[in-house]
Amino acid sequence: MTDRPAQRTPNRQLAALIAEAGFSNAGLARRVDQLGLEHGLDLRYDKTSVTRWLRGQQPRGTTPALIAEVFTRRLGRRLTAQDLGLDACAPVYAGLEFAGTPEEAVDIVSGLWRKDSGSHAELRKIAFTPAGLVVPSRDWLIGKADDRVARDPAVRVPAQAGPARAPAPPAERPSGHRVTGGDLAALRSVGELFRALDDQYGGGHARQALVRYLEHECEPMLRGSYSEQTGRRLFGAAADLTRLAGWTSYDIAAHGLAQRYFVQALRLAQAAGDRAYGSYVLVTMSRQAVYLGHGREAVQLARVAQQGVGTGAAPVVQALLHAAEARAHAVLGETRACTGALVRAERSLETARPGDDVPHWARFFDEAQLADELGHCHRDLHQFRAAAQHAERSLRLRSAAHARSRLFSRVVLATARLGLGDLDQACTLAAEAAAQAADMRSVRAVEYIRDFERRLEPYRDAAPARGYRERVAALG
């Protein structure tokens, strides 16, 4: 990074804060670089860079905001670039911040919705950063619960000091709109609708409509007025829809954007006071990490989720959490740890009873889903006979409404058949899955097909492989 030419005046404000924080020049540079990585930036500052700042040189771009955030975290009070004797700059737009208050959480997530619902294509190109998983999961685990979320428009609660944010655009509802039970029911119904569309047609089918709904309907509610009980439920519904926006972004391979949605959903879940849902968001983050090959981070996220809810969660929830850990161990090739997590998942699901109070978001985790998890794990561990058995069971049990999940199971089964030497059956199954993928807007579905094709490459000259390629080519 190159900075602007040095000014004549030494930066005494920065020097005083460095002394207060106990940083060395190299230590400050290292922390700025680490924070930059959380935001997908490769900065590469060093102690010489800090020496230049102390002499009056102004860092470029969003670096002043990053430096201010480093001191904010260290000293426990909000500091801006100006407080450090640096030029003001736009705050780093990342959405990876775990907000200090519910009000700040609303500001961050609504900014994300507005930016995503516009023509900001670059937002969907932001890179996924494993380093950005650490702080939110830690803050969720050890963070203090929000004392109050109720909102009375007649009493303005001062926002937490920090970098200035762009003002929200005028909402269709008045700022004093009183949130009702009907509003909450509508949010839940919308969630079910978009979840069904995602399952059947892929995340790209109605993702933008969901984001616009969040911007135009959910944000005005969050900025309206509500009691404590209604507010908790409202934040819970907003967390669910935000996680779903992240899930659909993940499905179209907008991985950095999805990561940001998941972080903000986690913070909204905390405002809702719903630890179990927070654990579900962490499991979602773990699944994305598995998909992207970050197995170690995926294990940690699944374990933080388990630690966060303890042993009091419903058996179905416990099974879901253990299965997520198993998937992470499997992608790392850790057979023993994977088997242990799968056993815990199976035992937890076995203890579930029809009358259990299961959260609506966990009801998808049934025998079909567990079989799917087992199939994926055994595939990743190259245990192809077991993978085939579980994938077949998942396909038998899974409803046709879960079209994308059935596609995944079908590809897992095709991969297992290929591993067992049954080339004809493998190619037939994969061609069926490719036909399904052609009717979806799901990058993940396409990637499952491509993964199979990479495994098929050693057999490319065999008749079944040629027939497969012809069938796929006919799909266009």
N, C-alpha and C positions, 0 to 999 in steps of 0.2 A: 504494500500500500504506500502511495506517496501522499504527502501532506502539503498544505500550502506553505509558502516561505515563512520563516520565523518572524514574529513580531518583536519589537524591541523590549516590550515590558515582560519581565518574568512573571509566571503564573503563580502567585503566592497562595491563592485560594486552593489550587490543586496541591501545592506542596504541603499546606496545612492539613488537608484531608488525608494525604498519603501518610503523614506522620500520625494522625489520629487513628487511622485504620491499621497501622503497623505494617504496611506493605513495603517491600523493596521494589525498586523499579522493575526488576525482572518479574517479581511476583505479580505486580499489577498488569504488566503486559501479558503474562500467562493467563490471568483470569479474564482479560478482555478477549483473548483468542478463544478461550474455552466457551465464553458466553456467545461469541460469534458463531461457533460451531452449533450451538443450540438453535441458532437462527439460520443455519445453512450457509454461513459465511466463512470463507477461508482467509483470515486476516494476516497472520504471521507477523505480529508486532514483537518487539524485543525491548530490552532495557534501554537501548539507544533511542528508540521511539519515545519512551517516557521522558527521557532526558530532554528531547526536543520539545515535548509538550510543556515541560517545566520552564523552558526558556522562552515560551510564548508561541510556539508553533501550534496551529490549529489543525487537528485531525479532520479528515474529510468524511463526507457521507454521513452515515448514521453512527459512526464511531463515538462521537460525544455522548449520544444516548446510551450506548453500550457501557462506556466508562461510568456514566452516572448510575446505571443499574448495578454495576459491580460494587460501587460504594453504598448504594441503597441496601443491598443484601448484607454487606459486611457490617454496616453501622446501625442497621435496623430503623432507619428513618428515610423518608422519601427525599431524594435529591435529584435536581435537574442538571442539565449541562451547564446552565448559567451559574448554578451554585458552585460549580467546579472551575469557573472562570473560562468556560469554553463557549463557543458560539451555539446559539439555539439551533436545533435541527428537528426534523420530523422524527417522532418516536419510531423505533424499529417495529415495523408491522410484521408480526409473526403469528400471533394467536397462540403462542406456546406459554404465555404467562398464566400462572395460577393466581387468580385475583385475590387480593387481600380482603375484599368485602363483597357482599352480594351486588351492591350498586356498581362496583368496578367490573364485576363479572358480566353484568348486563351490558355495560359499555363495550367491553371487549367482544363479546359474542355477537352483539347487534352490528358492530363494525364489520365483523367477519361475514355475517349474512348480507349486509348491504354491498360489500365489495364483491362477494361471490355472485349475487343476483344481477350485477351489472355486466359490462362487457370487458371485465378484467381477466382476459385469458391467461395472463401471466400467473395469476393466483393458482391456477390448476397445474402450473408447471413447477411449483415450489418443490424442492427436494425433501424427501423424508430424512430426518436426522436422528439416529439412535440416541445421541446425547440429549436430545430434547425430551426423552422419556423419563429421565432421572428425577428432575425437580418436581414435576407435577405428581408423580406417584408417591414420592416422599412426602410432599406437602399434604396430600390427601390422607396418607396413613397417620401422620403425627399432628396434623393441623387441628386447631381448635374449632369446634362446631360454631356456626354462626348463631349469635344470641337472638337476633331478631331479623326477620325479613318483611314484616308487615309494612305497608306503605300507605301514608295518608298524604294526598297531594297538597293539602293545606299546610303541611309541615314539611319544609324542605330539609332533607337530611344532607348535610354538606358532604360532597364527594371527597374521597381520600385524595390528598395532594399528590400530584404527579404530573407527567407530561400532558400538555393540552391535547384534547382529542377533538376531532372534527365534530361539529354539532350534528345531532340527529336530524334527518329531514322531517318535515311535518308529517305527523301520523294521521291516518284516516280517522281514528278514534280520538276524542279529546283526551288530554293528559290525565284528566280526572276520572276516566272511565272506571267504573267499579266492576271488578272481575267477579263473575257469577259462577255458580255450579254448571250452568249451561256452557259457558266458555270453556271450562275445564273438560267437560264431556266432548265438546267439539274438537279440542286438541287431541284427545285420546282417539276419537273416531278417525281423524285425519291421519294419525300415526298408523292405525290399522290399515287404512286404505293404501298408503304409500308403502307399507311393509309388504302388502299383498302384491302390489305392482312390482316391487323389487324382486320378490321371490319368483314371480312368474316370468317377468320380461327383462330383468337385469337393472342394475343401478342407473344406467344412462337413460332409461325410458322417461322417468318423470322427476329426475333429480332437481332440475332447475325450477320446476313448479313447487317442489317442497321448499326450496330455499326462499323463493318469493313469498310463499305462505308464511314462513318464519319471519321474514322482514315486515310484511304488511299486516299480519294478524297477531303473531306471537309477541313481537317487540312492543307494540302498543299496550298489550296486556301487562307485560313486565314493567312498563313505565306508568301503568295506571295505579289504582288503589285497591288494596285487598287486606284482609285480616291476616293474622299470623297463620291460622290453619289453611286458609285458602292460598296464601302465599307459598307455603311449603308445597302444596299440591301443584301449584302453578309452576314452580321451579322444577318439580319432578317431571311434569309433562314437557317442559321446555328442554330438559336434559334428554328425555327420550327422543324427541324430534331432532335434536342436535346430533345425538349419537347416530340416528338414522341418516342424517345428511352426511355424516362422516362415512358411514357404511357404504352409501351409494357412491360417494367419491372414491372410496377404496376400490369399489367394484369396477370403476372406469379407469383405474390406475392413476388417479390424482392423489398420490400417496402423501405428499407433504400437506396438501389441503385437508385430507382425511385425518391426518395426525392432529392438526390444529382443532378440527371439530371434536375429536375425541377428548382432547385436553379440556376444552371448554365444557363439554358434556359432563366431564368428571367434576368440574368446579360447580356446575349447576346442580348436580346430584348432591354435593355437599350442602349447598344452600337449602336443598329440599330436606336435608336431614335423613337421607336414604342411603345408608352404608351399603346395603345389599345391591342397590342399583349401581353405586359407584364401583363395586367389585365387578359388575357385569361390564361396565365401560372399560375397566382395566383388562378384562378378559378379551374384549374386542381389540384393544390395543395389542395384546399379546398375539392374537391371531394374525393381525397385520404384520407384526414383527416376524412371525413364523413364515408367512408367505414371502417376505422379502429376504429371508435367510438369516435373520438376526436372532438365532436361537437362544443365546445366553440372555439377552434382554427379555425375550419372551418368557423364559423360565422365571426371571425375577418379577415380571409384571404379574404372572399367575400366582406366585407365592405372596406378593404384596396383597393381592385380592383376597387370598385365603386368610391372611393374617388380619386384614381389615374387618372381616365379618366374624371371625372366630368360628366356633362350633355351633352357634345358635341358629344359623341359617337353615332354611328348609332343605331336606335331603336332595331335592332336584337341583337346587342352587349349588350345594356342595359337589354334586356329581359334575355339574357344568365346570366348576372351578378346577377340579382334579383332572378332567378331560383336557382342559386347556393346557395344563402343565405337561400332561402326557404328550400332547402334540409338539410342544417345544423340545422336550427331551428326545423325541423321535427324530426331529430334523437335525439334531446334534449327533444322532447315532448312539445315544445313551440308552442301551437296551434295558438294563436293570432299573434305572430310574423311571423310564417310560412304563415298564411293566408294573412297577409299584403304584404309580399314579393311576394307571388304568384299573388296577384292582380296587383302589379306593373309590374311583368313579363308579365302578360296577356295584360295589357294596352300598354306596350311598343311594344309588337309584333303586336298588332292591328294597331298601327300607322305606321308600316313598309309598304313601297310601292315598287312595282316591280323595279322602277328605282333607288332605293337607292344604294349608294356606300357601299356595304357590303364586308368586308374583306373576303378573300377566306376561312379562318379558321373558320368563324362564319356562313357560309352558311348552315351548317348542322342543325342549330337551327331553326326549322320550327314548324308547327302545330303538327307534329308527335312527335318531341322532347319535346315540351311543354307538350303534353299529357302524355308522359313518366314521365316527372318531377312531374306532378300532381299526377300520379298514385303512384309513390314512396313515395311522401309526405303523401298522404292519408293512404297508407299502414302503414307507420311508426307511424302515429297518430291513428292507429286502426279504421280509418273511411273506413270500407271495401266496402261499397256500392259505394262510390265515387271513391275509388281506382279501383274497377272493371270497372266502366264506362270509366275512363280515360285510363286504360291499354288496354281495348278493342278498344278504338279509336286510340291509338298509333299503335296497331297491324294492324288496317285497313289502316292507312296512311303510315306506314313505308315501305320503299323499301326492297325487299328481299336481296339486297346487304349488308344491315346492319344486318347481321345474328345474331351477338352477342347481339346487342341492342334489336332485336326482342325476343331473348331468355330471356333477362332480363324482358321485358314486359310480356312475357308469364308466368314467374315465379311469378311476381307481381300479375297477374290475378289469378293464381292458389292459391296464398296465400289469396287473397281477397275472392275467392270462398270458401276456407276452413273456413275463418272467418265468412262467411255468412251461414255456415252449409251445403254447397253443396259439400259433400265429393267425390261423383262420378266424377263430373266435375273437381274438384281440382286435383284429382289424374290423370285423363286423361291428363290435361294440363301439369302437372309436368312431367309425363312420356314422353310426346312429347319434352319438354325442355331438359330432361336428354338425350334423343337420339341425340339432337342437340349438347349438350355439349360433347358427346363422340367423335364427329367429329372435335372438336376444341382443340387447345392448349391454354387453358385459365383457370387459377386457379379461377379467379372470377366467371366464368360460373359454375364451380363445386361448389364453395361456395354458390352461389345462390340456387343450388339444395339442398345442405346440410342444408341450412337455412330452406327451405321448409320441409325437412324431420324432422328437430327438432320440427317444429310446428305440424307435422303430428303424432308425437310420442303418444300423448294421444289417438289416434284412431288406434293404431297399430294392434289391433285384429279385426277391421272391415274388411269386404270383400274387399272394394275398396283399402284399405291400403295394404292388402296382395297382391292384384293384381298388385299394383304399384311396390312393392318390387320385385315381380317376373319379371316384365318387365325390371326393372333397372338391376337386376342380370343378365338377358340375354344379356345385353350390354357388360358385362365383365368389 
